[in-house]
Amino acid sequence: MEENKSTEIINKYDLIILGYWVENSKANSLAIDFLKTVRNKNIALYGTAGTDINHPYIKSVITKTESIIDDSNKLLGHFICQGEIAEEVVANFEILVNAQPENKMLAGLLNIFKQQLPLSKGHPDKLDIQKAKEYFDKLFNSLK
Ligand SMILES: Cc1cc2nc3c(=O)[nH]c(=O)nc-3n(C[C@H](O)[C@H](O)[C@H](O)COP(=O)(O)O)c2cc1C
């Protein structure tokens, strides 16, 4: 969406809830581009990652994504759960890793993806969705 148009729309609201999927270790670029424009709002984030949220790698995803938020905003919450990794994503990463064998970060990501591919099937599942609901119910109740 054109930046002026999205700013015009969000100016009507105090709370912005932004959903994203994890792309290259942070929120997807469209979500990041939007997040960069937000000022003086309450913000809550929810995201899906191909990786199990208990994997240590997820902490860096959360930190990188939250670091985009301008200080004029207040981050109220950030929910993240596992989504499904498509087999093509792993195949594409494999091509990238082969093209850049010196890039240890990419190789590390590929290892994580390969390990997480079977575990990610069916996510977000019923439990993930229930947890998301409980998380946001609690957050909304805290605003009353
Ligand atoms: C181009 C691309 C890059 C991705 N990069 C990452 C990543 O760096 N880390 C990760 O955990 N998942 C990554 N994923 C997996 C997506 O985050 C996952 O497929 C998505 O969260 C699934 O959400 P859904 O099941 O709700 O559609 C990537 C997926 C694509 C297509």
The ligand as a MOL file (V3000), in Angstrom:
LIG
                    3D

  0  0  0     0  0            999 V3000
M  V30 BEGIN CTAB
M  V30 COUNTS 31 33 0 0 0
M  V30 BEGIN ATOM
M  V30 1 C 11.4360 -16.9100 1.3390 0
M  V30 2 C 11.1850 -17.5020 2.6910 0
M  V30 3 C 12.1000 -17.2600 3.7120 0
M  V30 4 C 11.8710 -17.8170 4.9690 0
M  V30 5 N 12.7600 -17.5650 5.9650 0
M  V30 6 C 12.5450 -18.1030 7.1840 0
M  V30 7 C 13.4760 -17.8640 8.2430 0
M  V30 8 O 14.4610 -17.1750 8.0990 0
M  V30 9 N 13.2300 -18.4420 9.4530 0
M  V30 10 C 12.1190 -19.2320 9.6940 0
M  V30 11 O 11.9500 -19.7010 10.8190 0
M  V30 12 N 11.2160 -19.4540 8.7080 0
M  V30 13 C 11.4060 -18.9210 7.4770 0
M  V30 14 N 10.5230 -19.1700 6.4780 0
M  V30 15 C 9.3580 -20.0170 6.7590 0
M  V30 16 C 8.1090 -19.1840 6.9590 0
M  V30 17 O 8.2480 -18.2940 8.0460 0
M  V30 18 C 6.9210 -20.1250 7.1850 0
M  V30 19 O 6.7720 -20.8530 6.0040 0
M  V30 20 C 5.6850 -19.3300 7.4810 0
M  V30 21 O 5.7760 -18.7810 8.7590 0
M  V30 22 C 4.4800 -20.2490 7.3650 0
M  V30 23 O 3.3700 -19.6130 7.8270 0
M  V30 24 P 1.9120 -20.2040 7.5930 0
M  V30 25 O 1.9660 -21.6870 7.8710 0
M  V30 26 O 1.0890 -19.4550 8.5650 0
M  V30 27 O 1.6180 -19.8830 6.1590 0
M  V30 28 C 10.7220 -18.6310 5.2230 0
M  V30 29 C 9.8030 -18.8570 4.1660 0
M  V30 30 C 10.0340 -18.3010 2.9280 0
M  V30 31 C 9.0280 -18.5570 1.8320 0
M  V30 END ATOM
M  V30 BEGIN BOND
M  V30 1 1 1 2
M  V30 2 1 2 3
M  V30 3 2 2 30
M  V30 4 2 3 4
M  V30 5 1 4 5
M  V30 6 1 4 28
M  V30 7 2 5 6
M  V30 8 1 6 7
M  V30 9 1 6 13
M  V30 10 2 7 8
M  V30 11 1 7 9
M  V30 12 1 9 10
M  V30 13 2 10 11
M  V30 14 1 10 12
M  V30 15 2 12 13
M  V30 16 1 13 14
M  V30 17 1 14 15
M  V30 18 1 14 28
M  V30 19 1 15 16
M  V30 20 1 16 17
M  V30 21 1 16 18
M  V30 22 1 18 19
M  V30 23 1 18 20
M  V30 24 1 20 21
M  V30 25 1 20 22
M  V30 26 1 22 23
M  V30 27 1 23 24
M  V30 28 2 24 25
M  V30 29 1 24 26
M  V30 30 1 24 27
M  V30 31 2 28 29
M  V30 32 1 29 30
M  V30 33 1 30 31
M  V30 END BOND
M  V30 END CTAB
M  END
